[in-house]
Amino acid sequence: MTLKEMQELKKEMGLTNQMIAERSGVPLATVQKVFGGSTSSPRYETRIALEKAFTQNRYSTEYSTQTSEPWYVSEPETAYGSNVSRDGKTIDDYLALPEGVRVELIDGRFYDMAAPTNVHQNIVGLIFYYFLDHVMKNNGPCVPALSPLDVQLDRDDKTMVQPDVMIICDRDKITKPRVVGAPEMVVEVVSPSNWYVDANIKLKKYRAAGVREYWMVIPEMEKIIVYLFDPEEPPKEYSFDEKVPVAVWDGKCEIDFPVIKEKLDTLFGNRN
């Protein structure tokens, strides 16, 4: 949800700054700065918290691994397709899109993909490097891959996604054009423009499709949320100051996020 959308909802719902502060948990002084115009680009974490004020009792929620408070809120079903229909699409429609159009197809609906940032691409590349290094050193059968690569997740004509990084251990799923079926592991590097798709729609989709392990890397919060679906376990939350074990390899491979953080700081300094 953009700041402009929140400003419009504030007026529509008749909310005061005090009410927004109480609903979201964001300090009143910060709310006043955001909606008063003195803070035009609130931090990612602040914006996510503010959204709670406008979605309370309206949309379903998912919960943080550490608290009972929702750490993200589902986007309404009408978020897409208000002007152009994005529903009822198939893989044929997906493949017929003009070159350069970045979308994913999930259950017959198109979802936009924003162009990745430099930070995003560096994280993707470094995680892929750790995966590839592990496979090369151990002569493992699994194949790491990274976006852009189409994944026909459900083996039907209604879903085609492009995970940021993935591990495929069943080589029968690997074809020349795409991956057909669910990877064993998927990593998505979450950006402010796509967070609700990764944290809600894709989370449920990956679980249902048979992905065993799903990571959401959130650079702005320096967090990694790890979901293990087979066997099902409560999600775990890590920070960029920790090494994160890869469960599909029984923890024998770890992603050294302190090293990744150091490299990002060297390249970009204050990434916020």
C-alpha positions as CSV (number, residue, x, y, z in Angstrom):
1,M,0.0,0.0,0.0
2,T,1.4,3.4,-1.0
3,L,1.5,6.5,1.2
4,K,-0.9,8.2,-1.2
5,E,-3.4,5.2,-0.8
6,M,-3.1,5.5,3.0
7,Q,-3.7,9.2,2.8
8,E,-6.9,8.6,0.8
9,L,-8.1,5.9,3.1
10,K,-7.4,8.1,6.1
11,K,-9.8,10.7,4.7
12,E,-12.3,8.0,3.5
13,M,-12.4,6.3,6.9
14,G,-12.4,9.5,9.0
15,L,-9.3,8.4,11.0
16,T,-7.3,10.9,13.1
17,N,-3.6,10.7,13.6
18,Q,-4.2,9.6,17.1
19,M,-6.5,6.7,15.9
20,I,-3.8,5.6,13.4
21,A,-1.2,5.6,16.1
22,E,-3.3,3.5,18.4
23,R,-4.3,1.0,15.6
24,S,-0.8,0.7,14.2
25,G,1.5,1.0,17.2
26,V,3.5,3.7,15.5
27,P,4.3,6.6,17.8
28,L,2.0,9.6,17.3
29,A,4.9,11.9,16.5
30,T,5.9,9.7,13.6
31,V,2.3,9.4,12.3
32,Q,2.1,13.2,12.4
33,K,5.3,13.5,10.4
34,V,4.2,11.0,7.8
35,F,0.7,12.3,7.2
36,G,1.8,15.9,7.7
37,G,4.2,15.7,4.8
38,S,7.5,16.2,6.6
39,T,8.4,12.5,6.1
40,S,7.7,11.6,2.5
41,S,9.4,8.3,2.5
42,P,8.8,6.4,5.8
43,R,10.9,3.4,6.5
44,Y,9.7,0.0,5.2
45,E,9.0,-1.3,8.7
46,T,7.0,1.9,9.6
47,R,5.0,1.7,6.4
48,I,4.1,-2.0,7.1
49,A,3.0,-1.1,10.6
50,L,0.9,1.9,9.4
51,E,-1.0,-0.3,7.0
52,K,-2.5,-2.2,10.0
53,A,-4.5,1.0,10.8
54,F,-6.3,0.8,7.5
55,T,-6.7,-3.0,7.2
56,Q,-7.9,-3.9,10.7
57,N,-10.9,-6.1,10.6
58,R,-11.0,-5.9,6.8
59,Y,-8.5,-8.4,5.4
60,S,-6.9,-11.6,6.6
61,T,-3.6,-11.5,8.5
62,E,-0.5,-13.6,9.0
63,Y,1.5,-13.4,12.2
64,S,5.1,-12.8,13.1
65,T,7.2,-15.7,14.3
66,Q,8.0,-13.8,17.5
67,T,4.8,-12.0,18.5
68,S,1.1,-12.2,18.2
69,E,1.0,-9.0,16.2
70,P,0.6,-9.3,12.4
71,W,3.8,-8.3,10.6
72,Y,2.1,-8.0,7.3
73,V,-1.4,-7.7,6.0
74,S,-2.9,-9.3,3.0
75,E,-3.7,-7.1,0.0
76,P,-7.4,-6.9,-1.0
77,E,-8.5,-9.1,-3.9
78,T,-9.3,-5.9,-5.9
79,A,-5.7,-4.7,-5.8
80,Y,-5.2,-5.8,-9.4
81,G,-7.4,-5.6,-12.5
82,S,-9.3,-2.3,-11.8
83,N,-8.6,-1.1,-15.3
84,V,-7.3,-4.1,-17.2
85,S,-8.4,-7.6,-16.5
86,R,-5.6,-9.7,-15.1
87,D,-7.8,-12.8,-14.3
88,G,-8.5,-15.8,-16.4
89,K,-5.0,-16.0,-17.9
90,T,-3.1,-19.0,-19.0
91,I,0.5,-19.9,-19.8
92,D,-0.3,-19.1,-23.4
93,D,-1.2,-15.6,-22.4
94,Y,2.0,-15.4,-20.3
95,L,4.2,-16.5,-23.2
96,A,2.5,-14.1,-25.6
97,L,3.4,-11.0,-23.5
98,P,5.6,-8.5,-25.1
99,E,9.3,-8.8,-24.4
100,G,10.3,-6.9,-21.3
101,V,7.0,-7.2,-19.5
102,R,7.7,-8.6,-16.1
103,V,4.8,-10.5,-14.5
104,E,4.2,-13.8,-12.8
105,L,1.1,-15.9,-13.4
106,I,-0.5,-17.4,-10.2
107,D,-3.8,-19.3,-10.4
108,G,-4.8,-17.5,-13.6
109,R,-3.9,-14.0,-12.5
110,F,-1.1,-11.7,-13.6
111,Y,1.0,-10.1,-10.8
112,D,3.5,-7.3,-11.7
113,M,7.2,-7.8,-10.9
114,A,9.2,-4.6,-10.2
115,A,12.6,-4.3,-11.7
116,P,15.1,-5.6,-9.1
117,T,17.4,-3.2,-7.3
118,N,21.2,-3.4,-7.0
119,V,20.8,-4.6,-3.4
120,H,18.3,-7.2,-4.4
121,Q,20.5,-8.6,-7.1
122,N,23.6,-8.7,-4.9
123,I,21.8,-10.7,-2.3
124,V,20.4,-13.1,-4.9
125,G,23.8,-13.6,-6.4
126,L,25.6,-14.2,-3.1
127,I,23.0,-16.7,-1.9
128,F,23.2,-18.5,-5.3
129,Y,27.0,-18.5,-4.9
130,Y,26.8,-20.3,-1.5
131,F,24.4,-22.9,-3.0
132,L,26.5,-23.5,-6.1
133,D,29.7,-23.8,-4.0
134,H,28.1,-26.4,-1.8
135,V,27.0,-28.5,-4.8
136,M,30.3,-28.2,-6.5
137,K,32.3,-29.2,-3.4
138,N,30.0,-32.2,-2.6
139,N,29.2,-33.4,-6.1
140,G,25.5,-33.3,-5.1
141,P,22.7,-34.1,-7.4
142,C,20.7,-30.9,-6.7
143,V,20.8,-28.0,-9.1
144,P,20.7,-24.4,-7.8
145,A,19.1,-21.8,-10.2
146,L,18.2,-18.2,-10.1
147,S,15.8,-15.7,-11.7
148,P,14.8,-15.1,-14.4
149,L,13.8,-18.7,-14.9
150,D,10.2,-19.8,-15.4
151,V,8.8,-22.4,-13.0
152,Q,5.6,-24.1,-14.0
153,L,4.9,-24.7,-10.3
154,D,1.7,-26.8,-10.5
155,R,2.4,-28.4,-13.8
156,D,-0.8,-26.8,-15.1
157,D,-1.5,-23.9,-17.4
158,K,-2.5,-21.4,-14.7
159,T,0.7,-20.8,-12.8
160,M,4.2,-19.6,-13.9
161,V,6.5,-18.0,-11.3
162,Q,10.1,-16.8,-11.2
163,P,11.6,-17.4,-7.8
164,D,14.7,-15.4,-7.0
165,V,16.8,-18.4,-6.1
166,M,15.9,-22.1,-5.9
167,I,17.2,-25.6,-5.4
168,I,15.9,-28.4,-7.7
169,C,16.9,-32.0,-6.7
170,D,14.6,-33.9,-9.0
171,R,16.3,-33.5,-12.3
172,D,13.3,-34.8,-14.2
173,K,11.7,-31.4,-13.4
174,I,14.4,-29.5,-15.3
175,T,13.6,-28.9,-19.0
176,K,15.3,-26.6,-21.5
177,P,12.6,-23.9,-21.4
178,R,11.7,-24.1,-17.7
179,V,11.4,-26.0,-14.4
180,V,8.2,-28.1,-14.4
181,G,7.1,-28.8,-10.8
182,A,8.0,-27.5,-7.4
183,P,11.6,-26.9,-6.4
184,E,12.8,-28.4,-3.1
185,M,13.7,-24.9,-1.9
186,V,12.8,-21.4,-2.8
187,V,14.3,-18.0,-1.7
188,E,12.5,-14.7,-2.4
189,V,14.3,-11.4,-1.7
190,V,11.4,-9.2,-0.6
191,S,11.0,-5.6,-1.8
192,P,8.5,-3.0,-0.7
193,S,6.6,-3.3,-4.0
194,N,6.1,-7.1,-3.8
195,W,6.2,-8.0,-0.1
196,Y,2.5,-9.0,0.1
197,V,2.8,-11.4,-2.9
198,D,5.8,-13.1,-1.4
199,A,4.5,-13.1,2.1
200,N,1.0,-14.2,1.4
201,I,0.1,-15.5,-2.1
202,K,3.4,-17.2,-2.8
203,L,3.8,-18.5,0.7
204,K,0.5,-20.4,0.4
205,K,1.2,-21.4,-3.2
206,Y,4.7,-22.8,-2.5
207,R,3.4,-24.8,0.5
208,A,0.5,-26.3,-1.5
209,A,2.7,-27.1,-4.5
210,G,5.2,-29.2,-2.5
211,V,8.1,-26.8,-1.9
212,R,9.9,-28.2,1.2
213,E,11.7,-25.0,2.4
214,Y,10.9,-21.3,1.7
215,W,13.0,-18.3,2.8
216,M,11.9,-14.7,2.7
217,V,14.9,-12.4,2.9
218,I,13.8,-8.8,3.9
219,P,16.8,-6.4,3.3
220,E,15.1,-3.3,4.8
221,M,14.5,-5.2,8.0
222,E,17.7,-7.3,7.8
223,K,15.6,-10.4,8.5
224,I,15.2,-13.8,7.1
225,I,12.0,-15.8,7.7
226,V,12.4,-19.5,7.2
227,Y,9.4,-21.8,6.5
228,L,9.8,-25.5,6.6
229,F,6.8,-27.3,5.0
230,D,8.1,-30.9,4.9
231,P,7.8,-31.7,7.7
232,E,5.7,-28.7,8.8
233,E,7.4,-26.6,11.5
234,P,6.7,-23.1,12.9
235,P,8.6,-20.4,11.0
236,K,11.9,-19.3,12.3
237,E,13.3,-15.7,12.2
238,Y,16.9,-14.9,11.7
239,S,18.8,-11.6,11.4
240,F,21.6,-10.6,9.0
241,D,24.0,-11.1,12.0
242,E,23.4,-14.9,11.9
243,K,24.3,-17.8,9.6
244,V,21.2,-19.6,8.3
245,P,21.3,-23.4,7.8
246,V,19.7,-24.9,4.6
247,A,17.3,-27.6,5.9
248,V,17.0,-29.5,2.6
249,W,20.8,-30.2,2.9
250,D,20.4,-31.1,6.6
251,G,22.2,-27.9,7.7
252,K,25.4,-28.9,6.0
253,C,25.2,-25.7,4.0
254,E,24.9,-22.4,5.8
255,I,24.3,-18.9,4.2
256,D,26.7,-16.5,6.0
257,F,24.5,-13.4,6.2
258,P,27.1,-11.5,8.3
259,V,29.4,-11.8,5.2
260,I,26.6,-10.8,2.9
261,K,25.8,-7.8,5.2
262,E,29.4,-6.7,5.2
263,K,29.6,-6.9,1.4
264,L,26.4,-4.8,1.1
265,D,27.7,-2.2,3.5
266,T,30.9,-2.0,1.6
267,L,29.1,-1.5,-1.7
268,F,26.1,0.7,-0.6
269,G,26.7,2.0,2.9
270,N,23.3,3.0,4.4
271,R,20.9,1.0,2.2
272,N,17.8,2.6,3.7
